[in-house]
Structure formats: C-alpha cells, structure tokens
C-alpha cells in the first residue's frame, strides 16, 4: 500500500506526498474543517496519526504489507466522538458551577481596557481573580472564557466553542466582534450616541463566520491584526465592517486612544 492510501485508510485527507522530514497537518474525514491529521514523510518510511482516533503514531513502510482494520478505525472514530460529547457536557456543568460561584465586581482586566468602574462576573480560585464570560449557543450554556488579572485567556477543557457567543442585547442591529473589550467599547460608544445594538462576542475571527451565518445581516468589528486575518474574515462574511486604520489595533485600542466620541464618529460611518 502506498503512503497516500495508508493515510486515507486512517481518515486523513491528503492528495500529494508531504515534504520530506517535517510534520504536516491535514484535515480528516471526521473533522474536515480542522487539521487533526499529521504525517511525517521520511522517504523510505513515514509516521502517520489521526489525533481524533489514534492515540499512537502508525508507521508506514513501502515494502511491508499493512492490514488496515477499517472496523477498528470506525470504532475509534465513534469512541472519539462519544468522548467529545461527554467532555462538552462536563464543561457546561463546570461553567455553570463557576458562574454560580462568581460575584459582580471590578477586575484589573477591565481597568486596563479603559473601564475602571466596570463590573463583571469575577471568580476567585487559588487567590487568583478571573473575569468569567459565559458562552452560549442559542440559550444553552456551553462553557465560558476566563480572563486573569494579566489578561491571559482560556476556555474550559473540552467545551464547545464553535458557534458560541456572549451576547449584549439592546434590541438593535447585529454587530459581531472577537473580544469582550471590543464589545464593551462598542457598547459604551453606541450608548453615548443613543443607538441600539445587539453585540455578539465571538471569541475568534473564525467563529465570527459561523455566527454570521445564523443572521440575515449585520456589521463586523474587525481587528487590524498583523496577519490580516480580521479583515480577511470580515470580507468573507460580506457585511459592512469597521477596522482601525492602525496596524495591530483592535476597536478597544482605538477607543482608548481617541476616546468614545471620536471613535463613535468613525464607527457610525459604517453603521
């Protein structure tokens, strides 16, 4: 069996030989929008692993007859899917517990982002204070993002993030953004201009595309990041979008640099 067939038998979507001597990631049949497949081609042998279904790396050699147990692979795929769902259930329960133990309070992250009097759900764990952002798909709690005093962000292990948002609803136009500080900046500004909004914190640029697909129209607040990802995703969504003219800035950076009024004037040209 040649290498490409060997990889495909493990559920890895590959159509050409990878470069020699380096690990390359590929989509898989069970997760075509991710890169759970890994292949390292060494010329006379290769290492192959589907991270969703294989706990160990498989060795391919061209001079050996390799028997692929398709039934076992199917069982492994199902077991991985069952574990993924179980992890999501446990993460949702953990999020509910953390939120129940949180109290409205000020937080250093909000202060650094220009909201010294702002309050949010704060959870104290091991003497550390975490700002807790509930994440929902529809009305269902699926997890949370936790932000520490230094601005470090993390999700709960195993939680669902695809399609999950934190929504600040004022019965207005749908506005998508990546981060919570950006959402607060937009909310504060639109309040000053007496404009209604429904702001969806999407937590990543890629997730904004998934969330946008659930609404007929709206606006995007894009990060002007060095990679250009924010603007690329905004264009792919196809809605009007606002983005800072300064490379490396997001909306919160502009809000703090210019103030709410000047930022609002720029924002309202798009809205």
MARPA-122220 format. One line per field, with one value per residue (C-alpha): residue number from 0; residue in three letters; x, y, z. Coordinates in Angstrom, 3 decimals, m for minus. Layout:
<pazas>
n <- [NUM,...]
res <- [ALA,...]
X <- [X,...]
Y <- [Y,...]
Z <- [Z,...]
</pazas>
This chain:
<pazas>
n <- [0,1,2,3,4,5,6,7,8,9,10,11,12,13,14,15,16,17,18,19,20,21,22,23,24,25,26,27,28,29,30,31,32,33,34,35,36,37,38,39,40,41,42,43,44,45,46,47,48,49,50,51,52,53,54,55,56,57,58,59,60,61,62,63,64,65,66,67,68,69,70,71,72,73,74,75,76,77,78,79,80,81,82,83,84,85,86,87,88,89,90,91,92,93,94,95,96,97,98,99,100,101,102,103,104,105,106,107,108,109,110,111,112,113,114,115,116,117,118,119,120,121,122,123,124,125,126,127,128,129,130,131,132,133,134,135,136,137,138,139,140,141,142,143,144,145,146,147,148,149,150,151,152,153,154,155,156,157,158,159,160,161,162,163,164,165,166,167,168,169,170,171,172,173,174,175,176,177,178,179,180,181,182,183,184,185,186,187,188,189,190,191,192,193,194,195,196,197,198,199,200,201,202,203,204,205,206,207,208,209,210,211,212,213,214,215,216,217,218,219,220,221,222,223,224,225,226,227,228,229,230,231,232,233,234,235,236,237,238,239,240,241,242,243,244,245,246,247,248,249,250,251,252,253,254,255,256,257,258,259,260,261,262,263,264,265,266,267,268,269,270]
res <- [UNK,UNK,UNK,UNK,UNK,UNK,UNK,UNK,UNK,UNK,UNK,UNK,UNK,UNK,UNK,UNK,UNK,UNK,UNK,UNK,UNK,UNK,UNK,UNK,UNK,UNK,UNK,UNK,UNK,UNK,UNK,UNK,UNK,UNK,UNK,UNK,UNK,UNK,UNK,UNK,UNK,UNK,UNK,UNK,UNK,UNK,UNK,UNK,UNK,UNK,UNK,UNK,UNK,UNK,UNK,UNK,UNK,UNK,UNK,UNK,UNK,UNK,UNK,UNK,UNK,UNK,UNK,UNK,UNK,UNK,UNK,UNK,UNK,UNK,UNK,UNK,UNK,UNK,UNK,UNK,UNK,UNK,UNK,UNK,UNK,UNK,UNK,UNK,UNK,UNK,UNK,UNK,UNK,UNK,UNK,UNK,UNK,UNK,UNK,UNK,UNK,UNK,UNK,UNK,UNK,UNK,UNK,UNK,UNK,UNK,UNK,UNK,UNK,UNK,UNK,UNK,UNK,UNK,UNK,UNK,UNK,UNK,UNK,UNK,UNK,UNK,UNK,UNK,UNK,UNK,UNK,UNK,UNK,UNK,UNK,UNK,UNK,UNK,UNK,UNK,UNK,UNK,UNK,UNK,UNK,UNK,UNK,UNK,UNK,UNK,UNK,UNK,UNK,UNK,UNK,UNK,UNK,UNK,UNK,UNK,UNK,UNK,UNK,UNK,UNK,UNK,UNK,UNK,UNK,UNK,UNK,UNK,UNK,UNK,UNK,UNK,UNK,UNK,UNK,UNK,UNK,UNK,UNK,UNK,UNK,UNK,UNK,UNK,UNK,UNK,UNK,UNK,UNK,UNK,UNK,UNK,UNK,UNK,UNK,UNK,UNK,UNK,UNK,UNK,UNK,UNK,UNK,UNK,UNK,UNK,UNK,UNK,UNK,UNK,UNK,UNK,UNK,UNK,UNK,UNK,UNK,UNK,UNK,UNK,UNK,UNK,UNK,UNK,UNK,UNK,UNK,UNK,UNK,UNK,UNK,UNK,UNK,UNK,UNK,UNK,UNK,UNK,UNK,UNK,UNK,UNK,UNK,UNK,UNK,UNK,UNK,UNK,UNK,UNK,UNK,UNK,UNK,UNK,UNK,UNK,UNK,UNK,UNK,UNK,UNK,UNK,UNK,UNK,UNK,UNK,UNK]
X <- [0.000,1.402,1.597,m1.400,m3.682,m2.256,m3.100,m6.582,m7.230,m6.591,m9.123,m6.571,m7.481,m4.262,m3.719,0.055,3.229,4.242,7.687,10.499,11.395,8.781,5.414,2.497,m1.110,m4.133,m7.938,m9.599,m12.812,m14.340,m13.166,m12.774,m12.622,m9.796,m6.305,m6.372,m4.239,m0.445,2.079,5.885,7.389,10.981,11.403,11.624,9.067,6.540,4.772,1.002,m1.520,m5.179,m5.273,m9.027,m8.950,m5.401,m3.583,m0.400,1.546,1.311,4.428,4.261,6.885,6.513,7.961,5.543,2.014,m0.088,m3.512,m5.898,m8.635,m11.429,m13.867,m11.465,m10.934,m14.721,m14.983,m12.193,m13.926,m17.183,m15.380,m13.650,m16.998,m18.601,m15.753,m16.029,m19.730,m19.113,m16.370,m18.759,m21.412,m18.875,m17.569,m21.086,m21.622,m18.279,m19.168,m22.497,m20.705,m18.082,m20.736,m22.743,m19.653,m18.880,m19.840,m20.206,m17.044,m14.367,m11.428,m7.917,m8.516,m11.467,m9.421,m6.596,m9.099,m10.432,m13.330,m12.090,m15.631,m16.852,m18.029,m18.280,m18.620,m15.448,m14.472,m11.736,m9.734,m6.405,m6.260,m6.460,m9.328,m10.827,m13.276,m15.824,m17.576,m20.482,m20.614,m23.880,m25.158,m28.658,m29.838,m27.789,m24.725,m21.810,m18.799,m17.012,m13.923,m11.867,m9.545,m6.944,m5.571,m2.787,m5.189,m4.454,m7.455,m8.536,m11.580,m12.663,m11.277,m13.487,m16.046,m17.802,m16.605,m17.948,m20.952,m20.736,m21.158,m21.688,m24.479,m25.132,m28.670,m30.200,m32.679,m30.640,m28.599,m26.389,m22.735,m20.057,m16.651,m13.921,m13.201,m15.057,m13.096,m14.063,m17.700,m17.613,m16.003,m18.712,m21.478,m20.225,m19.870,m23.279,m24.920,m23.418,m24.836,m28.183,m28.017,m29.429,m27.291,m27.068,m23.382,m22.112,m18.695,m17.470,m14.055,m12.249,m12.292,m13.142,m16.109,m17.444,m18.051,m20.084,m22.125,m22.708,m24.262,m27.115,m28.204,m29.506,m27.399,m25.299,m21.922,m18.449,m15.898,m12.603,m9.217,m6.437,m4.034,m0.604,m1.707,m4.606,m6.992,m9.537,m10.077,m9.982,m12.730,m14.795,m14.629,m15.541,m18.619,m19.607,m21.159,m20.079,m17.179,m15.231,m11.495,m8.854,m6.529,m3.605,m1.967,m2.066,m5.052,m8.456,m11.513,m10.664,m7.205,m8.825,m11.461,m8.748,m6.542,m9.203,m11.945,m15.572,m16.681,m14.026,m14.243,m18.009,m17.811,m15.617,m17.883,m21.119,m19.803,m20.055,m23.235]
Y <- [0.000,3.426,6.270,8.215,5.185,4.406,7.934,7.815,4.494,6.357,9.011,11.652,13.778,14.016,14.128,14.520,13.488,15.842,17.494,15.340,15.266,17.601,17.087,18.396,18.710,17.701,17.637,14.332,12.654,13.055,16.674,18.124,21.730,21.046,19.614,16.580,14.520,14.554,12.996,12.997,11.529,10.279,8.890,5.180,5.353,7.727,8.468,8.895,9.861,10.898,12.683,12.241,8.468,7.220,7.539,6.175,7.023,4.481,3.558,3.169,1.313,0.703,m2.802,m4.116,m5.358,m3.403,m4.649,m1.845,m2.708,m0.499,m1.757,m0.774,2.667,3.148,2.117,4.518,7.361,6.673,6.433,9.765,11.373,9.997,11.364,14.762,14.962,13.821,16.429,19.112,18.093,18.194,21.588,23.038,21.771,23.230,26.586,26.647,25.935,28.648,31.219,30.265,30.909,34.253,37.707,41.043,43.016,45.170,43.451,44.532,43.464,45.838,48.629,48.167,48.171,51.602,50.602,51.241,51.294,48.387,45.217,41.644,38.119,37.516,34.064,33.699,30.484,29.829,33.543,34.489,36.519,35.503,37.525,34.950,35.338,32.888,31.351,30.136,28.559,29.942,29.971,26.935,27.479,25.533,26.947,30.138,32.160,33.088,36.105,36.527,39.780,39.900,39.399,35.709,33.960,30.340,28.153,25.162,21.788,20.058,22.822,23.682,26.960,26.644,28.933,30.053,33.720,36.148,38.483,42.021,42.650,46.111,45.130,46.646,45.693,42.589,43.518,40.823,41.189,38.937,40.089,41.291,44.556,45.432,44.685,46.966,49.723,49.499,49.279,52.319,54.345,53.495,54.318,57.801,58.207,56.703,53.896,50.411,47.306,43.562,42.814,39.245,38.432,35.534,34.950,34.317,35.523,32.069,31.772,35.110,33.459,30.692,33.140,35.440,32.544,32.485,36.086,37.712,40.868,42.927,44.577,43.339,44.959,43.602,43.545,45.063,42.293,41.775,38.609,40.348,37.662,40.102,41.963,38.781,37.205,40.411,40.425,36.740,37.414,40.101,42.574,46.206,46.307,48.745,48.348,50.608,52.277,51.441,48.061,45.994,47.804,46.469,48.591,48.828,50.194,52.864,53.591,54.214,56.201,58.509,58.491,57.461,60.482,60.310,56.523,56.803,59.161,56.652,53.761,55.452,55.962,52.184,51.671]
Z <- [0.000,m0.917,1.602,0.322,0.572,4.011,5.185,3.668,5.385,8.648,7.636,6.646,3.618,1.609,m2.169,m2.557,m0.815,2.005,2.074,3.363,7.047,8.548,10.225,8.162,9.366,7.260,7.562,8.374,7.301,10.756,11.159,7.629,8.875,11.312,10.898,13.143,10.764,10.962,8.552,8.603,5.412,5.659,2.151,2.950,5.786,7.314,10.578,10.448,13.099,13.183,16.537,16.893,16.554,17.160,20.482,18.914,15.770,12.914,10.954,7.170,5.128,1.374,1.491,4.099,3.625,6.063,7.022,7.832,10.302,8.998,11.629,14.403,12.855,12.714,16.379,17.298,15.447,17.301,20.644,19.992,19.110,22.264,24.378,22.688,23.554,27.125,27.555,26.296,28.828,31.676,30.522,30.519,34.075,35.145,33.595,35.434,38.708,38.138,37.278,40.370,42.496,40.835,42.053,40.286,40.971,39.379,37.694,36.688,33.084,32.767,34.324,31.807,28.965,29.942,32.208,35.768,37.164,35.059,36.759,35.606,36.960,38.982,40.238,42.856,42.622,44.376,45.294,41.620,40.225,36.901,34.859,33.713,30.347,29.853,26.379,24.880,21.697,21.448,25.053,26.082,28.264,26.741,28.595,29.494,28.801,31.837,31.852,34.589,36.008,33.401,30.501,29.927,28.402,28.443,27.817,29.855,28.820,26.284,25.961,22.732,21.213,17.661,17.279,20.919,21.818,24.637,23.549,24.807,23.621,23.306,20.571,17.775,14.743,14.949,15.499,15.573,17.236,18.540,22.090,25.157,25.487,21.913,22.734,25.782,23.707,21.050,23.654,25.592,22.400,20.951,24.272,24.076,20.577,21.659,19.129,19.690,19.229,19.677,20.133,19.804,21.273,19.098,20.762,17.446,13.856,12.530,14.855,13.608,10.232,11.844,13.905,10.918,9.025,11.565,10.867,7.671,8.027,10.381,10.864,11.758,14.049,12.719,14.431,12.340,13.275,11.731,9.951,8.222,9.490,10.892,7.641,5.565,7.659,7.578,3.781,3.638,5.778,3.295,5.730,6.184,8.622,10.767,11.317,12.807,10.330,12.633,12.141,15.318,16.819,17.718,18.477,22.173,21.344,19.166,21.821,24.400,22.026,20.567,23.188,22.796,20.748,18.016,17.940,17.666,14.713,12.899,13.864,12.809,9.285,8.932,10.949]
</pazas>
